[in-house]
Amino acid sequence: MMSKHPIGIFDSGVGGICVLKEIKKLLPCESINYFADSRNCPYGSKAKEKALFLARKNIEFLLEQNCKMIVIACNTVTAVAIDRFRSDYNIPFIGMEPALKPAVLRTKTRKIGILATENTFNGRLFKQTFERYANGMEVFVQPGYGLVELVEKGAQNSGKARCLLEEYLLPMLAKGVDTIVLGCTHYPFLKDMIKRVTKNSVTIIDPADAVAVQAKRILVEFNLISNNSADPEFHFYTTGEKTIAEKFFCHIMSEPYGLEQVKI
């Protein structure tokens, strides 16, 4: 039965582990295969067709593992390609989008900052979400150049990370922003540094938990949810350095898992 098959999750690197963590928490019976394409990270600065090409390779790899659902834990790929993938493949796809709705509900100054990639800002989903929820709000967008690369190196708490976040966030604070949306799955690993830079003066919105809720809803709708009482299995694959990936995976995993370096 397909319900026993794993959920597939992929990102341009380790960032999507934040999404994996929330799915694992909400759906404890589900097996999960995670693919980190760290060798080609970041996707956000790539041409759309290149990002689409890489994402399709990731999807094909996960389909070879008999995944019953694909979670695109990458805002860039969601923005440029999720409609095409839903059309091309006969399984459910879950994507990411900047969490403007919860930001609108939380802000008191009606001024919201969004840290994301250029491809995310230029995508249809962002524009639709903005038009639906952010009318009447002041929204300040800022591409997070260089942040993904630092997270991939495990340097999210470095002086360089602090300097970049000060450059990106302090102008927003000066304009009265009180809520910041993390529009890239790598950015939640920067939460501690963001809190330091902003002196805990802003609400930080991370969409990972909402993605997990949506994944559960779709699994139920398609009758794919697992009721397996046996221990779920977790398999992780990376195209990057195995030692770096292990540090991130060990941070969230209590169960045994396999980590394999692959070339696709």
C-alpha positions in Angstrom: 0.0 0.0 0.0 1.2 3.5 -0.9 0.4 4.7 2.6 3.4 2.8 3.9 5.7 4.6 1.4 7.9 7.5 2.6 7.3 11.2 2.3 10.0 12.8 0.1 11.4 16.2 1.1 14.1 18.1 -0.9 15.8 21.4 -0.7 18.8 23.1 -2.2 20.7 22.1 1.0 20.1 21.5 4.7 17.6 24.3 5.1 14.6 22.1 4.6 15.5 20.2 7.8 13.4 22.8 9.6 10.4 21.5 7.6 11.3 17.9 8.2 11.4 18.6 11.9 7.8 19.9 11.9 6.5 17.1 9.7 8.2 14.5 11.9 6.6 16.1 15.0 3.1 16.2 13.5 3.2 12.9 11.7 5.3 10.5 13.9 4.3 7.4 12.0 5.6 8.6 8.6 8.8 7.4 7.1 10.8 10.3 5.5 13.4 10.5 2.8 15.2 13.8 2.7 17.4 15.0 -0.2 19.8 17.9 0.2 21.3 19.2 -3.0 24.1 21.1 -1.2 26.5 20.8 -4.1 24.3 23.1 -6.2 23.3 25.4 -3.4 21.9 28.0 -3.5 19.1 27.9 -5.9 17.8 31.4 -5.2 20.5 33.1 -7.3 20.2 30.7 -10.2 18.2 31.3 -13.5 14.7 29.8 -13.3 15.3 27.1 -15.9 18.5 26.0 -14.0 16.6 25.8 -10.7 13.8 23.9 -12.4 16.3 21.4 -14.0 18.0 20.7 -10.7 14.6 20.3 -8.9 13.4 17.8 -11.4 16.5 15.7 -10.9 15.8 15.8 -7.1 12.2 14.7 -7.7 13.1 11.9 -10.0 15.6 10.6 -7.3 12.9 10.6 -4.6 10.4 8.9 -6.9 12.9 6.1 -7.4 12.6 5.7 -3.6 8.8 5.2 -4.0 7.9 8.4 -2.2 4.2 9.0 -2.0 4.3 12.8 -1.7 7.0 15.4 -2.4 7.5 18.3 -0.1 9.4 21.1 -1.9 11.1 22.6 1.1 12.5 25.4 -1.0 10.8 28.7 -1.6 12.6 29.4 -4.9 11.6 26.1 -6.5 8.0 26.5 -5.2 7.9 29.9 -6.7 9.2 29.0 -10.2 8.1 25.4 -10.7 5.5 23.8 -8.4 2.6 24.3 -10.8 4.6 22.5 -13.6 5.5 19.6 -11.3 1.9 19.2 -10.1 1.0 18.9 -13.8 3.8 16.6 -14.7 3.6 14.0 -11.9 0.8 12.0 -10.5 1.5 12.5 -6.8 0.7 15.3 -4.4 3.2 18.2 -4.0 3.5 20.5 -1.1 5.4 23.8 -1.4 6.6 26.8 0.5 5.4 30.4 0.4 6.2 33.5 2.5 3.9 33.4 5.5 2.3 36.8 5.0 -1.1 35.9 6.5 0.3 35.1 10.0 2.5 38.1 9.8 -0.5 40.3 9.0 -2.3 38.9 12.0 0.7 39.5 14.3 1.9 42.9 13.4 0.9 45.9 15.5 2.7 48.6 13.4 1.3 47.2 10.1 4.8 47.1 8.9 6.2 43.7 7.8 9.7 42.7 6.7 10.4 39.7 4.4 13.8 38.1 4.1 13.8 35.8 1.0 15.3 35.2 -2.4 14.7 37.3 -5.6 13.1 34.3 -7.3 10.7 34.0 -4.4 9.7 37.7 -4.6 9.2 37.5 -8.4 7.1 34.3 -8.2 3.4 34.1 -8.8 2.7 32.6 -5.3 4.3 35.6 -3.6 2.3 38.1 -5.7 -0.9 36.3 -5.1 -0.3 36.0 -1.3 0.6 39.7 -1.2 -2.5 40.8 -3.0 -4.7 38.5 -0.8 -3.4 39.3 2.6 -1.1 42.4 2.6 -3.3 45.2 1.2 -3.0 48.1 3.5 0.3 46.9 5.0 3.7 48.3 4.4 5.9 45.4 3.3 9.6 45.7 3.0 11.3 43.0 1.0 15.0 42.1 1.3 16.9 39.4 -0.6 19.2 37.6 1.9 22.3 37.5 -0.3 25.0 35.3 1.2 23.0 33.9 4.1 22.2 30.5 2.6 25.9 29.9 1.9 26.8 30.6 5.5 24.2 28.2 6.9 25.5 25.5 4.5 28.9 25.9 6.0 27.5 25.7 9.5 28.5 29.4 10.1 25.0 30.7 11.0 26.4 32.1 14.3 29.5 33.7 12.8 30.5 37.4 12.7 29.8 37.4 9.0 26.2 36.2 9.6 25.7 39.0 12.1 27.1 41.7 9.7 24.8 40.6 6.9 21.8 40.4 9.1 22.5 43.9 10.5 22.8 45.2 6.9 19.5 43.6 5.9 17.4 44.0 9.1 18.4 47.3 10.8 17.0 49.5 7.9 13.7 47.6 8.4 13.7 48.3 12.1 14.3 51.9 11.5 11.2 52.0 9.3 9.1 50.5 12.1 8.9 46.9 11.1 7.8 44.7 14.1 7.3 41.4 12.2 9.8 39.6 10.0 8.9 36.7 7.7 11.6 34.1 7.0 11.1 33.4 3.3 13.8 30.7 2.9 14.1 27.4 4.6 17.7 28.1 5.5 16.8 31.2 7.5 15.3 29.5 10.6 18.8 28.4 11.4 19.6 32.1 11.8 16.9 32.8 14.4 19.2 33.1 17.3 21.3 35.7 15.4 18.2 37.5 14.2 17.0 37.8 17.8 20.4 39.2 18.8 20.5 41.7 15.9 17.0 42.9 16.5 17.3 42.7 20.4 14.2 40.6 20.5 12.1 43.5 19.2 10.4 41.7 16.4 8.1 38.7 15.9 9.8 36.1 13.7 7.4 34.1 11.4 8.6 30.7 10.2 6.2 28.9 7.8 7.5 25.3 8.5 4.7 24.3 10.9 2.1 25.5 8.4 3.7 23.3 5.8 3.5 20.3 8.1 -0.2 20.9 8.7 -0.8 21.1 5.0 1.1 17.9 4.4 -1.1 16.1 6.9 -4.2 17.5 5.4 -3.2 16.3 1.9 -2.2 12.9 3.1 -5.6 12.4 4.8 -7.4 13.7 1.7 -5.6 11.3 -0.6 -5.9 8.4 1.9 -2.1 8.2 2.1 -1.5 8.7 5.8 0.4 6.0 7.5 -1.0 4.1 10.5 2.1 1.9 10.7 2.7 1.0 14.3 6.3 -0.1 13.5 9.1 2.4 13.8 9.2 4.8 10.8 12.4 4.9 8.7 14.5 8.0 7.9 16.9 8.2 5.0 18.9 11.2 4.2 20.9 12.0 1.0 23.2 14.8 0.3 25.2 15.9 -2.7 27.5 18.0 -0.4 29.9 17.2 2.4 28.6 14.4 4.5 30.2 15.6 7.8 28.4 19.0 7.6 25.0 17.4 6.8 25.4 15.0 9.7 25.7 17.9 12.1 22.4 19.3 11.0 20.6 16.0 10.9 21.9 14.9 14.4 20.5 18.2 15.8 16.9 17.0 15.2 17.1 13.2 15.1 16.7 10.9 18.1 16.0 7.8 16.0 18.6 5.9 13.9 18.9 7.0 10.3 21.0 6.5 7.3 22.9 9.3 5.6 24.4 8.8 2.1 26.4 11.1 -0.1 25.1 10.7 -3.7 25.8 12.1 -7.1 22.9 12.7 -9.5 
